[in-house]
Amino acid sequence: MVLTKDIKQELVEKYGHDPKNTGSAQSQIAILTQRIKELTEHFLNNPKDHASRRGLMKLVSRRKHLLSYLKKKDMDTYRTLIADLNIRK
């Protein structure tokens, strides 16, 4: 359920365009998307886990804000990122 260091590093290299660029909006969105997918799978087995559901809502909100920032900043990058990550938007 927790992102391992290897998975996180792989996402940063793929979307951050540099292995050390963890602060870019693209890499942050990719990491948040991976965590959201893992939590969504968790809720299939644990539907009454409301404390974790609150955390999921916070992650979705943070990703939404980053996506809106990226949309204002660079529309082409935004479109390619949501296509790569299969985010409905």
N, C-alpha and C positions, 0 to 999 in steps of 0.2 A: 504494500500500500504506500510505502514511502519511496520517493524517487531516489534511486541510487546515484552515486557520484558519476558513474559511467554514462547513464542515460542523460543526466543533466549536461554533462560535458559534450555529448553527442549532439544534443539539441542546440547548445550554444555555438558549436562549430558549424552546424548546418544553417542556422538562421541569423547568427550574429556576425558572420563573415570573418570572424577571428576567434581563435580559441579562448582568448581572454576577455572578449567583449560581452560580458554578462549583463551589462546595463542597458544594452540597446532594447528598444521597444519590441523588436521582432523576437529576440531571444526570450524576453520576459513573457511575451504572449505565448510562445511555444511551450515554455515550462509550465505556465498556468494551465494551458490546455491539457497537457499531459496529466497534471494533478486532478483536474476536473474529470477527465475520463476515468481515472482510477477511483475517484470518489463515487462516481456514478455507478460503476460496477459494484462498489461496496454496498450501495443502497439497494441493489437487487437482492442481496442476501440479508440485509439488516434494515428493513423499512421503518422501524421505530427509533432509529438513531437520530433524534432531532438535534442533538448538540453538534454532531458532525454536519448535519444539513445546514446549520447556520454558518459554519465555516465554508461550506460549498458556496452558499450565496455570497459570502464576502469575496471568494475567489472569482466568481462570475462577475461581480461588480467591478473588481479591480481590472479584470481582463477587458471589460466593456469600456472602461475609462481609457485604458491604453490603446484599444482599437480606435476609439474616437480621436485620440491624439494623433495616431498614425494616419488616419483618414484625412485629417486637416493638413498634416505635414507632407505626406507623399501618397497620392492616390494609387499610383501604379504598384508600389510596394504593398500597400494595403490589400489590393485585389489579389495579388499573387499569394500573399500570406494566407488569406482566408480560403483560397482555393487549395493550397497545400495542406492546411490543417483541417479542412472539411468543416469549417465553422459556418453555420447558417447565420446570415446577417443581411 
